[in-house]
Amino acid sequence: MTRNDKSPHILNAASNLLGLCFVVLTSLKFLKMSDRTYIDETVTIALVFLC
């Protein structure tokens, strides 16, 4: 596998993880669970690293 063959797979994985972070943050805010957990801070940090 050459270097150019890997880039689409990395891009797909990163975009999937970014979408997952948005889903988790949105569901925590919608369910009003963000006051009781540290998950939203952790997901926000992961979201910043994926962008």
ModelCIF file with pLDDT and N, C-alpha, C, O atoms, coordinates in Angstrom:
data_MODEL
#
_entry.id   MODEL 
#
_entity.id                         1 
_entity.type                       polymer 
_entity.pdbx_number_of_molecules   1 
#
_entity_poly.entity_id                      1 
_entity_poly.type                           'polypeptide(L)' 
_entity_poly.nstd_linkage                   no 
_entity_poly.nstd_monomer                   no 
_entity_poly.pdbx_seq_one_letter_code       MTRNDKSPHILNAASNLLGLCFVVLTSLKFLKMSDRTYIDETVTIALVFLC 
_entity_poly.pdbx_seq_one_letter_code_can   MTRNDKSPHILNAASNLLGLCFVVLTSLKFLKMSDRTYIDETVTIALVFLC 
_entity_poly.pdbx_strand_id                 A 
#
loop_
_entity_poly_seq.entity_id 
_entity_poly_seq.num 
_entity_poly_seq.mon_id 
_entity_poly_seq.hetero 
1 1  MET n 
1 2  THR n 
1 3  ARG n 
1 4  ASN n 
1 5  ASP n 
1 6  LYS n 
1 7  SER n 
1 8  PRO n 
1 9  HIS n 
1 10 ILE n 
1 11 LEU n 
1 12 ASN n 
1 13 ALA n 
1 14 ALA n 
1 15 SER n 
1 16 ASN n 
1 17 LEU n 
1 18 LEU n 
1 19 GLY n 
1 20 LEU n 
1 21 CYS n 
1 22 PHE n 
1 23 VAL n 
1 24 VAL n 
1 25 LEU n 
1 26 THR n 
1 27 SER n 
1 28 LEU n 
1 29 LYS n 
1 30 PHE n 
1 31 LEU n 
1 32 LYS n 
1 33 MET n 
1 34 SER n 
1 35 ASP n 
1 36 ARG n 
1 37 THR n 
1 38 TYR n 
1 39 ILE n 
1 40 ASP n 
1 41 GLU n 
1 42 THR n 
1 43 VAL n 
1 44 THR n 
1 45 ILE n 
1 46 ALA n 
1 47 LEU n 
1 48 VAL n 
1 49 PHE n 
1 50 LEU n 
1 51 CYS n 
#
_struct_asym.id          A 
_struct_asym.entity_id   1 
#
loop_
_ma_qa_metric.id 
_ma_qa_metric.mode 
_ma_qa_metric.name 
_ma_qa_metric.software_group_id 
_ma_qa_metric.type 
1 global pLDDT . pLDDT 
2 local  pLDDT . pLDDT 
#
_ma_qa_metric_global.metric_id      1 
_ma_qa_metric_global.metric_value   76.86 
_ma_qa_metric_global.model_id       1 
_ma_qa_metric_global.ordinal_id     1 
#
loop_
_ma_qa_metric_local.label_asym_id 
_ma_qa_metric_local.label_comp_id 
_ma_qa_metric_local.label_seq_id 
_ma_qa_metric_local.metric_id 
_ma_qa_metric_local.metric_value 
_ma_qa_metric_local.model_id 
_ma_qa_metric_local.ordinal_id 
A MET 1  2 53.00 1 1  
A THR 2  2 59.00 1 2  
A ARG 3  2 60.00 1 3  
A ASN 4  2 63.00 1 4  
A ASP 5  2 68.00 1 5  
A LYS 6  2 65.00 1 6  
A SER 7  2 68.00 1 7  
A PRO 8  2 72.00 1 8  
A HIS 9  2 75.00 1 9  
A ILE 10 2 78.00 1 10 
A LEU 11 2 79.00 1 11 
A ASN 12 2 84.00 1 12 
A ALA 13 2 83.00 1 13 
A ALA 14 2 82.00 1 14 
A SER 15 2 84.00 1 15 
A ASN 16 2 87.00 1 16 
A LEU 17 2 85.00 1 17 
A LEU 18 2 85.00 1 18 
A GLY 19 2 87.00 1 19 
A LEU 20 2 86.00 1 20 
A CYS 21 2 82.00 1 21 
A PHE 22 2 85.00 1 22 
A VAL 23 2 87.00 1 23 
A VAL 24 2 83.00 1 24 
A LEU 25 2 81.00 1 25 
A THR 26 2 84.00 1 26 
A SER 27 2 83.00 1 27 
A LEU 28 2 77.00 1 28 
A LYS 29 2 80.00 1 29 
A PHE 30 2 82.00 1 30 
A LEU 31 2 80.00 1 31 
A LYS 32 2 79.00 1 32 
A MET 33 2 72.00 1 33 
A SER 34 2 62.00 1 34 
A ASP 35 2 67.00 1 35 
A ARG 36 2 69.00 1 36 
A THR 37 2 74.00 1 37 
A TYR 38 2 80.00 1 38 
A ILE 39 2 77.00 1 39 
A ASP 40 2 73.00 1 40 
A GLU 41 2 80.00 1 41 
A THR 42 2 81.00 1 42 
A VAL 43 2 77.00 1 43 
A THR 44 2 79.00 1 44 
A ILE 45 2 84.00 1 45 
A ALA 46 2 81.00 1 46 
A LEU 47 2 77.00 1 47 
A VAL 48 2 83.00 1 48 
A PHE 49 2 81.00 1 49 
A LEU 50 2 71.00 1 50 
A CYS 51 2 66.00 1 51 
#
loop_
_atom_site.group_PDB 
_atom_site.id 
_atom_site.type_symbol 
_atom_site.label_atom_id 
_atom_site.label_alt_id 
_atom_site.label_comp_id 
_atom_site.label_asym_id 
_atom_site.label_entity_id 
_atom_site.label_seq_id 
_atom_site.pdbx_PDB_ins_code 
_atom_site.Cartn_x 
_atom_site.Cartn_y 
_atom_site.Cartn_z 
_atom_site.occupancy 
_atom_site.B_iso_or_equiv 
_atom_site.pdbx_formal_charge 
_atom_site.auth_seq_id 
_atom_site.auth_comp_id 
_atom_site.auth_asym_id 
_atom_site.auth_atom_id 
_atom_site.pdbx_PDB_model_num 
ATOM 1   N N  . MET A 1 1  ? 0.849   -1.174 0.000  1.00 53.00 ? 1  MET A N  1 
ATOM 2   C CA . MET A 1 1  ? 0.000   0.000  0.000  1.00 53.00 ? 1  MET A CA 1 
ATOM 3   C C  . MET A 1 1  ? 0.897   1.241  0.000  1.00 53.00 ? 1  MET A C  1 
ATOM 4   O O  . MET A 1 1  ? 1.785   1.370  0.843  1.00 53.00 ? 1  MET A O  1 
ATOM 5   N N  . THR A 1 2  ? 0.669   2.123  -0.919 1.00 59.00 ? 2  THR A N  1 
ATOM 6   C CA . THR A 1 2  ? 1.477   3.330  -1.008 1.00 59.00 ? 2  THR A CA 1 
ATOM 7   C C  . THR A 1 2  ? 0.917   4.405  -0.093 1.00 59.00 ? 2  THR A C  1 
ATOM 8   O O  . THR A 1 2  ? -0.146  4.256  0.509  1.00 59.00 ? 2  THR A O  1 
ATOM 9   N N  . ARG A 1 3  ? 1.658   5.476  -0.011 1.00 60.00 ? 3  ARG A N  1 
ATOM 10  C CA . ARG A 1 3  ? 1.266   6.576  0.873  1.00 60.00 ? 3  ARG A CA 1 
ATOM 11  C C  . ARG A 1 3  ? -0.067  7.183  0.440  1.00 60.00 ? 3  ARG A C  1 
ATOM 12  O O  . ARG A 1 3  ? -0.877  7.549  1.292  1.00 60.00 ? 3  ARG A O  1 
ATOM 13  N N  . ASN A 1 4  ? -0.308  7.296  -0.853 1.00 63.00 ? 4  ASN A N  1 
ATOM 14  C CA . ASN A 1 4  ? -1.559  7.900  -1.341 1.00 63.00 ? 4  ASN A CA 1 
ATOM 15  C C  . ASN A 1 4  ? -2.769  7.013  -1.113 1.00 63.00 ? 4  ASN A C  1 
ATOM 16  O O  . ASN A 1 4  ? -3.896  7.506  -1.083 1.00 63.00 ? 4  ASN A O  1 
ATOM 17  N N  . ASP A 1 5  ? -2.559  5.716  -0.952 1.00 68.00 ? 5  ASP A N  1 
ATOM 18  C CA . ASP A 1 5  ? -3.685  4.813  -0.713 1.00 68.00 ? 5  ASP A CA 1 
ATOM 19  C C  . ASP A 1 5  ? -4.229  4.934  0.707  1.00 68.00 ? 5  ASP A C  1 
ATOM 20  O O  . ASP A 1 5  ? -5.379  4.572  0.956  1.00 68.00 ? 5  ASP A O  1 
ATOM 21  N N  . LYS A 1 6  ? -3.433  5.428  1.630  1.00 65.00 ? 6  LYS A N  1 
ATOM 22  C CA . LYS A 1 6  ? -3.853  5.514  3.030  1.00 65.00 ? 6  LYS A CA 1 
ATOM 23  C C  . LYS A 1 6  ? -4.668  6.762  3.328  1.00 65.00 ? 6  LYS A C  1 
ATOM 24  O O  . LYS A 1 6  ? -5.501  6.750  4.234  1.00 65.00 ? 6  LYS A O  1 
ATOM 25  N N  . SER A 1 7  ? -4.447  7.822  2.593  1.00 68.00 ? 7  SER A N  1 
ATOM 26  C CA . SER A 1 7  ? -5.077  9.096  2.945  1.00 68.00 ? 7  SER A CA 1 
ATOM 27  C C  . SER A 1 7  ? -6.607  9.061  2.897  1.00 68.00 ? 7  SER A C  1 
ATOM 28  O O  . SER A 1 7  ? -7.227  9.661  3.774  1.00 68.00 ? 7  SER A O  1 
ATOM 29  N N  . PRO A 1 8  ? -7.255  8.402  1.937  1.00 72.00 ? 8  PRO A N  1 
ATOM 30  C CA . PRO A 1 8  ? -8.732  8.373  1.994  1.00 72.00 ? 8  PRO A CA 1 
ATOM 31  C C  . PRO A 1 8  ? -9.260  7.649  3.231  1.00 72.00 ? 8  PRO A C  1 
ATOM 32  O O  . PRO A 1 8  ? -10.295 8.032  3.776  1.00 72.00 ? 8  PRO A O  1 
ATOM 33  N N  . HIS A 1 9  ? -8.568  6.620  3.672  1.00 75.00 ? 9  HIS A N  1 
ATOM 34  C CA . HIS A 1 9  ? -9.018  5.888  4.865  1.00 75.00 ? 9  HIS A CA 1 
ATOM 35  C C  . HIS A 1 9  ? -8.886  6.748  6.118  1.00 75.00 ? 9  HIS A C  1 
ATOM 36  O O  . HIS A 1 9  ? -9.760  6.725  6.984  1.00 75.00 ? 9  HIS A O  1 
ATOM 37  N N  . ILE A 1 10 ? -7.806  7.496  6.213  1.00 78.00 ? 10 ILE A N  1 
ATOM 38  C CA . ILE A 1 10 ? -7.609  8.371  7.371  1.00 78.00 ? 10 ILE A CA 1 
ATOM 39  C C  . ILE A 1 10 ? -8.648  9.479  7.379  1.00 78.00 ? 10 ILE A C  1 
ATOM 40  O O  . ILE A 1 10 ? -9.192  9.823  8.428  1.00 78.00 ? 10 ILE A O  1 
ATOM 41  N N  . LEU A 1 11 ? -8.919  10.034 6.207  1.00 79.00 ? 11 LEU A N  1 
ATOM 42  C CA . LEU A 1 11 ? -9.909  11.101 6.110  1.00 79.00 ? 11 LEU A CA 1 
ATOM 43  C C  . LEU A 1 11 ? -11.302 10.598 6.476  1.00 79.00 ? 11 LEU A C  1 
ATOM 44  O O  . LEU A 1 11 ? -12.045 11.293 7.170  1.00 79.00 ? 11 LEU A O  1 
ATOM 45  N N  . ASN A 1 12 ? -11.661 9.415  6.025  1.00 84.00 ? 12 ASN A N  1 
ATOM 46  C CA . ASN A 1 12 ? -12.966 8.842  6.373  1.00 84.00 ? 12 ASN A CA 1 
ATOM 47  C C  . ASN A 1 12 ? -13.085 8.580  7.869  1.00 84.00 ? 12 ASN A C  1 
ATOM 48  O O  . ASN A 1 12 ? -14.121 8.863  8.469  1.00 84.00 ? 12 ASN A O  1 
ATOM 49  N N  . ALA A 1 13 ? -12.037 8.044  8.469  1.00 83.00 ? 13 ALA A N  1 
ATOM 50  C CA . ALA A 1 13 ? -12.071 7.764  9.911  1.00 83.00 ? 13 ALA A CA 1 
ATOM 51  C C  . ALA A 1 13 ? -12.174 9.058  10.710 1.00 83.00 ? 13 ALA A C  1 
ATOM 52  O O  . ALA A 1 13 ? -12.919 9.120  11.688 1.00 83.00 ? 13 ALA A O  1 
ATOM 53  N N  . ALA A 1 14 ? -11.441 10.085 10.311 1.00 82.00 ? 14 ALA A N  1 
ATOM 54  C CA . ALA A 1 14 ? -11.483 11.356 11.027 1.00 82.00 ? 14 ALA A CA 1 
ATOM 55  C C  . ALA A 1 14 ? -12.854 12.005 10.919 1.00 82.00 ? 14 ALA A C  1 
ATOM 56  O O  . ALA A 1 14 ? -13.361 12.552 11.899 1.00 82.00 ? 14 ALA A O  1 
ATOM 57  N N  . SER A 1 15 ? -13.454 11.951 9.746  1.00 84.00 ? 15 SER A N  1 
ATOM 58  C CA . SER A 1 15 ? -14.778 12.564 9.595  1.00 84.00 ? 15 SER A CA 1 
ATOM 59  C C  . SER A 1 15 ? -15.835 11.782 10.378 1.00 84.00 ? 15 SER A C  1 
ATOM 60  O O  . SER A 1 15 ? -16.771 12.378 10.911 1.00 84.00 ? 15 SER A O  1 
ATOM 61  N N  . ASN A 1 16 ? -15.699 10.469 10.452 1.00 87.00 ? 16 ASN A N  1 
ATOM 62  C CA . ASN A 1 16 ? -16.637 9.677  11.257 1.00 87.00 ? 16 ASN A CA 1 
ATOM 63  C C  . ASN A 1 16 ? -16.498 10.005 12.741 1.00 87.00 ? 16 ASN A C  1 
ATOM 64  O O  . ASN A 1 16 ? -17.503 10.137 13.440 1.00 87.00 ? 16 ASN A O  1 
ATOM 65  N N  . LEU A 1 17 ? -15.278 10.135 13.224 1.00 85.00 ? 17 LEU A N  1 
ATOM 66  C CA . LEU A 1 17 ? -15.067 10.480 14.630 1.00 85.00 ? 17 LEU A CA 1 
ATOM 67  C C  . LEU A 1 17 ? -15.561 11.889 14.940 1.00 85.00 ? 17 LEU A C  1 
ATOM 68  O O  . LEU A 1 17 ? -16.103 12.137 16.017 1.00 85.00 ? 17 LEU A O  1 
ATOM 69  N N  . LEU A 1 18 ? -15.377 12.798 14.010 1.00 85.00 ? 18 LEU A N  1 
ATOM 70  C CA . LEU A 1 18 ? -15.864 14.162 14.194 1.00 85.00 ? 18 LEU A CA 1 
ATOM 71  C C  . LEU A 1 18 ? -17.387 14.179 14.291 1.00 85.00 ? 18 LEU A C  1 
ATOM 72  O O  . LEU A 1 18 ? -17.950 14.869 15.141 1.00 85.00 ? 18 LEU A O  1 
ATOM 73  N N  . GLY A 1 19 ? -18.050 13.426 13.427 1.00 87.00 ? 19 GLY A N  1 
ATOM 74  C CA . GLY A 1 19 ? -19.505 13.329 13.487 1.00 87.00 ? 19 GLY A CA 1 
ATOM 75  C C  . GLY A 1 19 ? -19.979 12.700 14.777 1.00 87.00 ? 19 GLY A C  1 
ATOM 76  O O  . GLY A 1 19 ? -20.989 13.118 15.342 1.00 87.00 ? 19 GLY A O  1 
ATOM 77  N N  . LEU A 1 20 ? -19.255 11.694 15.247 1.00 86.00 ? 20 LEU A N  1 
ATOM 78  C CA . LEU A 1 20 ? -19.607 11.050 16.514 1.00 86.00 ? 20 LEU A CA 1 
ATOM 79  C C  . LEU A 1 20 ? -19.484 12.031 17.674 1.00 86.00 ? 20 LEU A C  1 
ATOM 80  O O  . LEU A 1 20 ? -20.321 12.030 18.577 1.00 86.00 ? 20 LEU A O  1 
ATOM 81  N N  . CYS A 1 21 ? -18.459 12.859 17.659 1.00 82.00 ? 21 CYS A N  1 
ATOM 82  C CA . CYS A 1 21 ? -18.318 13.871 18.711 1.00 82.00 ? 21 CYS A CA 1 
ATOM 83  C C  . CYS A 1 21 ? -19.487 14.839 18.713 1.00 82.00 ? 21 CYS A C  1 
ATOM 84  O O  . CYS A 1 21 ? -19.995 15.199 19.776 1.00 82.00 ? 21 CYS A O  1 
ATOM 85  N N  . PHE A 1 22 ? -19.920 15.263 17.529 1.00 85.00 ? 22 PHE A N  1 
ATOM 86  C CA . PHE A 1 22 ? -21.062 16.167 17.450 1.00 85.00 ? 22 PHE A CA 1 
ATOM 87  C C  . PHE A 1 22 ? -22.340 15.504 17.942 1.00 85.00 ? 22 PHE A C  1 
ATOM 88  O O  . PHE A 1 22 ? -23.159 16.152 18.594 1.00 85.00 ? 22 PHE A O  1 
ATOM 89  N N  . VAL A 1 23 ? -22.520 14.237 17.643 1.00 87.00 ? 23 VAL A N  1 
ATOM 90  C CA . VAL A 1 23 ? -23.709 13.511 18.108 1.00 87.00 ? 23 VAL A CA 1 
ATOM 91  C C  . VAL A 1 23 ? -23.709 13.404 19.627 1.00 87.00 ? 23 VAL A C  1 
ATOM 92  O O  . VAL A 1 23 ? -24.744 13.608 20.262 1.00 87.00 ? 23 VAL A O  1 
ATOM 93  N N  . VAL A 1 24 ? -22.561 13.086 20.216 1.00 83.00 ? 24 VAL A N  1 
ATOM 94  C CA . VAL A 1 24 ? -22.479 12.956 21.676 1.00 83.00 ? 24 VAL A CA 1 
ATOM 95  C C  . VAL A 1 24 ? -22.738 14.299 22.340 1.00 83.00 ? 24 VAL A C  1 
ATOM 96  O O  . VAL A 1 24 ? -23.509 14.376 23.296 1.00 83.00 ? 24 VAL A O  1 
ATOM 97  N N  . LEU A 1 25 ? -22.104 15.362 21.846 1.00 81.00 ? 25 LEU A N  1 
ATOM 98  C CA . LEU A 1 25 ? -22.317 16.684 22.444 1.00 81.00 ? 25 LEU A CA 1 
ATOM 99  C C  . LEU A 1 25 ? -23.772 17.136 22.318 1.00 81.00 ? 25 LEU A C  1 
ATOM 100 O O  . LEU A 1 25 ? -24.342 17.671 23.269 1.00 81.00 ? 25 LEU A O  1 
ATOM 101 N N  . THR A 1 26 ? -24.365 16.925 21.157 1.00 84.00 ? 26 THR A N  1 
ATOM 102 C CA . THR A 1 26 ? -25.749 17.335 20.952 1.00 84.00 ? 26 THR A CA 1 
ATOM 103 C C  . THR A 1 26 ? -26.700 16.549 21.845 1.00 84.00 ? 26 THR A C  1 
ATOM 104 O O  . THR A 1 26 ? -27.635 17.116 22.411 1.00 84.00 ? 26 THR A O  1 
ATOM 105 N N  . SER A 1 27 ? -26.465 15.249 21.971 1.00 83.00 ? 27 SER A N  1 
ATOM 106 C CA . SER A 1 27 ? -27.356 14.448 22.810 1.00 83.00 ? 27 SER A CA 1 
ATOM 107 C C  . SER A 1 27 ? -27.209 14.809 24.283 1.00 83.00 ? 27 SER A C  1 
ATOM 108 O O  . SER A 1 27 ? -28.196 14.797 25.019 1.00 83.00 ? 27 SER A O  1 
ATOM 109 N N  . LEU A 1 28 ? -25.998 15.129 24.725 1.00 77.00 ? 28 LEU A N  1 
ATOM 110 C CA . LEU A 1 28 ? -25.815 15.538 26.117 1.00 77.00 ? 28 LEU A CA 1 
ATOM 111 C C  . LEU A 1 28 ? -26.521 16.861 26.399 1.00 77.00 ? 28 LEU A C  1 
ATOM 112 O O  . LEU A 1 28 ? -27.145 17.024 27.448 1.00 77.00 ? 28 LEU A O  1 
ATOM 113 N N  . LYS A 1 29 ? -26.423 17.798 25.472 1.00 80.00 ? 29 LYS A N  1 
ATOM 114 C CA . LYS A 1 29 ? -27.095 19.086 25.662 1.00 80.00 ? 29 LYS A CA 1 
ATOM 115 C C  . LYS A 1 29 ? -28.611 18.926 25.590 1.00 80.00 ? 29 LYS A C  1 
ATOM 116 O O  . LYS A 1 29 ? -29.341 19.561 26.350 1.00 80.00 ? 29 LYS A O  1 
ATOM 117 N N  . PHE A 1 30 ? -29.084 18.075 24.676 1.00 82.00 ? 30 PHE A N  1 
ATOM 118 C CA . PHE A 1 30 ? -30.525 17.858 24.510 1.00 82.00 ? 30 PHE A CA 1 
ATOM 119 C C  . PHE A 1 30 ? -31.132 17.190 25.737 1.00 82.00 ? 30 PHE A C  1 
ATOM 120 O O  . PHE A 1 30 ? -32.241 17.527 26.151 1.00 82.00 ? 30 PHE A O  1 
ATOM 121 N N  . LEU A 1 31 ? -30.396 16.235 26.322 1.00 80.00 ? 31 LEU A N  1 
ATOM 122 C CA . LEU A 1 31 ? -30.896 15.523 27.495 1.00 80.00 ? 31 LEU A CA 1 
ATOM 123 C C  . LEU A 1 31 ? -30.586 16.249 28.804 1.00 80.00 ? 31 LEU A C  1 
ATOM 124 O O  . LEU A 1 31 ? -30.952 15.782 29.883 1.00 80.00 ? 31 LEU A O  1 
ATOM 125 N N  . LYS A 1 32 ? -29.913 17.389 28.700 1.00 79.00 ? 32 LYS A N  1 
ATOM 126 C CA . LYS A 1 32 ? -29.536 18.206 29.864 1.00 79.00 ? 32 LYS A CA 1 
ATOM 127 C C  . LYS A 1 32 ? -28.713 17.411 30.874 1.00 79.00 ? 32 LYS A C  1 
ATOM 128 O O  . LYS A 1 32 ? -28.884 17.550 32.085 1.00 79.00 ? 32 LYS A O  1 
ATOM 129 N N  . MET A 1 33 ? -27.818 16.577 30.350 1.00 72.00 ? 33 MET A N  1 
ATOM 130 C CA . MET A 1 33 ? -26.935 15.781 31.205 1.00 72.00 ? 33 MET A CA 1 
ATOM 131 C C  . MET A 1 33 ? -25.554 16.416 31.345 1.00 72.00 ? 33 MET A C  1 
ATOM 132 O O  . MET A 1 33 ? -24.709 15.892 32.071 1.00 72.00 ? 33 MET A O  1 
ATOM 133 N N  . SER A 1 34 ? -25.313 17.522 30.671 1.00 62.00 ? 34 SER A N  1 
ATOM 134 C CA . SER A 1 34 ? -23.973 18.096 30.660 1.00 62.00 ? 34 SER A CA 1 
ATOM 135 C C  . SER A 1 34 ? -23.583 18.690 32.017 1.00 62.00 ? 34 SER A C  1 
ATOM 136 O O  . SER A 1 34 ? -22.396 18.874 32.288 1.00 62.00 ? 34 SER A O  1 
ATOM 137 N N  . ASP A 1 35 ? -24.557 18.988 32.864 1.00 67.00 ? 35 ASP A N  1 
ATOM 138 C CA . ASP A 1 35 ? -24.235 19.530 34.185 1.00 67.00 ? 35 ASP A CA 1 
ATOM 139 C C  . ASP A 1 35 ? -23.723 18.450 35.131 1.00 67.00 ? 35 ASP A C  1 
ATOM 140 O O  . ASP A 1 35 ? -23.027 18.757 36.099 1.00 67.00 ? 35 ASP A O  1 
ATOM 141 N N  . ARG A 1 36 ? -24.057 17.193 34.864 1.00 69.00 ? 36 ARG A N  1 
ATOM 142 C CA . ARG A 1 36 ? -23.706 16.112 35.788 1.00 69.00 ? 36 ARG A CA 1 
ATOM 143 C C  . ARG A 1 36 ? -22.498 15.301 35.362 1.00 69.00 ? 36 ARG A C  1 
ATOM 144 O O  . ARG A 1 36 ? -22.007 14.486 36.143 1.00 69.00 ? 36 ARG A O  1 
ATOM 145 N N  . THR A 1 37 ? -22.009 15.496 34.157 1.00 74.00 ? 37 THR A N  1 
ATOM 146 C CA . THR A 1 37 ? -20.930 14.647 33.662 1.00 74.00 ? 37 THR A CA 1 
ATOM 147 C C  . THR A 1 37 ? -19.766 15.487 33.142 1.00 74.00 ? 37 THR A C  1 
ATOM 148 O O  . THR A 1 37 ? -19.899 16.686 32.898 1.00 74.00 ? 37 THR A O  1 
ATOM 149 N N  . TYR A 1 38 ? -18.639 14.831 32.984 1.00 80.00 ? 38 TYR A N  1 
ATOM 150 C CA . TYR A 1 38 ? -17.463 15.446 32.379 1.00 80.00 ? 38 TYR A CA 1 
ATOM 151 C C  . TYR A 1 38 ? -17.277 14.972 30.943 1.00 80.00 ? 38 TYR A C  1 
ATOM 152 O O  . TYR A 1 38 ? -16.256 15.263 30.319 1.00 80.00 ? 38 TYR A O  1 
ATOM 153 N N  . ILE A 1 39 ? -18.253 14.248 30.419 1.00 77.00 ? 39 ILE A N  1 
ATOM 154 C CA . ILE A 1 39 ? -18.131 13.709 29.072 1.00 77.00 ? 39 ILE A CA 1 
ATOM 155 C C  . ILE A 1 39 ? -18.107 14.834 28.046 1.00 77.00 ? 39 ILE A C  1 
ATOM 156 O O  . ILE A 1 39 ? -17.364 14.752 27.068 1.00 77.00 ? 39 ILE A O  1 
ATOM 157 N N  . ASP A 1 40 ? -18.896 15.876 28.244 1.00 73.00 ? 40 ASP A N  1 
ATOM 158 C CA . ASP A 1 40 ? -18.936 16.937 27.253 1.00 73.00 ? 40 ASP A CA 1 
ATOM 159 C C  . ASP A 1 40 ? -17.608 17.674 27.147 1.00 73.00 ? 40 ASP A C  1 
ATOM 160 O O  . ASP A 1 40 ? -17.214 18.070 26.050 1.00 73.00 ? 40 ASP A O  1 
ATOM 161 N N  . GLU A 1 41 ? -16.906 17.868 28.265 1.00 80.00 ? 41 GLU A N  1 
ATOM 162 C CA . GLU A 1 41 ? -15.584 18.483 28.201 1.00 80.00 ? 41 GLU A CA 1 
ATOM 163 C C  . GLU A 1 41 ? -14.597 17.581 27.471 1.00 80.00 ? 41 GLU A C  1 
ATOM 164 O O  . GLU A 1 41 ? -13.778 18.056 26.684 1.00 80.00 ? 41 GLU A O  1 
ATOM 165 N N  . THR A 1 42 ? -14.676 16.278 27.735 1.00 81.00 ? 42 THR A N  1 
ATOM 166 C CA . THR A 1 42 ? -13.779 15.325 27.093 1.00 81.00 ? 42 THR A CA 1 
ATOM 167 C C  . THR A 1 42 ? -14.039 15.254 25.597 1.00 81.00 ? 42 THR A C  1 
ATOM 168 O O  . THR A 1 42 ? -13.097 15.221 24.804 1.00 81.00 ? 42 THR A O  1 
ATOM 169 N N  . VAL A 1 43 ? -15.295 15.232 25.208 1.00 77.00 ? 43 VAL A N  1 
ATOM 170 C CA . VAL A 1 43 ? -15.639 15.175 23.787 1.00 77.00 ? 43 VAL A CA 1 
ATOM 171 C C  . VAL A 1 43 ? -15.268 16.469 23.087 1.00 77.00 ? 43 VAL A C  1 
ATOM 172 O O  . VAL A 1 43 ? -14.858 16.443 21.926 1.00 77.00 ? 43 VAL A O  1 
ATOM 173 N N  . THR A 1 44 ? -15.402 17.606 23.768 1.00 79.00 ? 44 THR A N  1 
ATOM 174 C CA . THR A 1 44 ? -15.015 18.876 23.176 1.00 79.00 ? 44 THR A CA 1 
ATOM 175 C C  . THR A 1 44 ? -13.526 18.911 22.897 1.00 79.00 ? 44 THR A C  1 
ATOM 176 O O  . THR A 1 44 ? -13.103 19.405 21.851 1.00 79.00 ? 44 THR A O  1 
ATOM 177 N N  . ILE A 1 45 ? -12.729 18.394 23.814 1.00 84.00 ? 45 ILE A N  1 
ATOM 178 C CA . ILE A 1 45 ? -11.275 18.341 23.597 1.00 84.00 ? 45 ILE A CA 1 
ATOM 179 C C  . ILE A 1 45 ? -10.958 17.427 22.414 1.00 84.00 ? 45 ILE A C  1 
ATOM 180 O O  . ILE A 1 45 ? -10.114 17.766 21.585 1.00 84.00 ? 45 ILE A O  1 
ATOM 181 N N  . ALA A 1 46 ? -11.618 16.282 22.327 1.00 81.00 ? 46 ALA A N  1 
ATOM 182 C CA . ALA A 1 46 ? -11.408 15.373 21.186 1.00 81.00 ? 46 ALA A CA 1 
ATOM 183 C C  . ALA A 1 46 ? -11.825 16.048 19.885 1.00 81.00 ? 46 ALA A C  1 
ATOM 184 O O  . ALA A 1 46 ? -11.169 15.870 18.859 1.00 81.00 ? 46 ALA A O  1 
ATOM 185 N N  . LEU A 1 47 ? -12.907 16.818 19.915 1.00 77.00 ? 47 LEU A N  1 
ATOM 186 C CA . LEU A 1 47 ? -13.391 17.515 18.732 1.00 77.00 ? 47 LEU A CA 1 
ATOM 187 C C  . LEU A 1 47 ? -12.370 18.540 18.248 1.00 77.00 ? 47 LEU A C  1 
ATOM 188 O O  . LEU A 1 47 ? -12.153 18.688 17.045 1.00 77.00 ? 47 LEU A O  1 
ATOM 189 N N  . VAL A 1 48 ? -11.748 19.244 19.183 1.00 83.00 ? 48 VAL A N  1 
ATOM 190 C CA . VAL A 1 48 ? -10.735 20.232 18.805 1.00 83.00 ? 48 VAL A CA 1 
ATOM 191 C C  . VAL A 1 48 ? -9.522  19.548 18.161 1.00 83.00 ? 48 VAL A C  1 
ATOM 192 O O  . VAL A 1 48 ? -8.958  20.062 17.196 1.00 83.00 ? 48 VAL A O  1 
ATOM 193 N N  . PHE A 1 49 ? -9.130  18.404 18.691 1.00 81.00 ? 49 PHE A N  1 
ATOM 194 C CA . PHE A 1 49 ? -7.988  17.696 18.119 1.00 81.00 ? 49 PHE A CA 1 
ATOM 195 C C  . PHE A 1 49 ? -8.302  17.103 16.748 1.00 81.00 ? 49 PHE A C  1 
ATOM 196 O O  . PHE A 1 49 ? -7.386  16.940 15.942 1.00 81.00 ? 49 PHE A O  1 
ATOM 197 N N  . LEU A 1 50 ? -9.548  16.777 16.455 1.00 71.00 ? 50 LEU A N  1 
ATOM 198 C CA . LEU A 1 50 ? -9.909  16.216 15.161 1.00 71.00 ? 50 LEU A CA 1 
ATOM 199 C C  . LEU A 1 50 ? -10.066 17.257 14.075 1.00 71.00 ? 50 LEU A C  1 
ATOM 200 O O  . LEU A 1 50 ? -9.983  16.935 12.890 1.00 71.00 ? 50 LEU A O  1 
ATOM 201 N N  . CYS A 1 51 ? -10.294 18.506 14.464 1.00 66.00 ? 51 CYS A N  1 
ATOM 202 C CA . CYS A 1 51 ? -10.464 19.565 13.450 1.00 66.00 ? 51 CYS A CA 1 
ATOM 203 C C  . CYS A 1 51 ? -9.165  20.054 12.892 1.00 66.00 ? 51 CYS A C  1 
ATOM 204 O O  . CYS A 1 51 ? -9.155  20.938 12.035 1.00 66.00 ? 51 CYS A O  1 
#
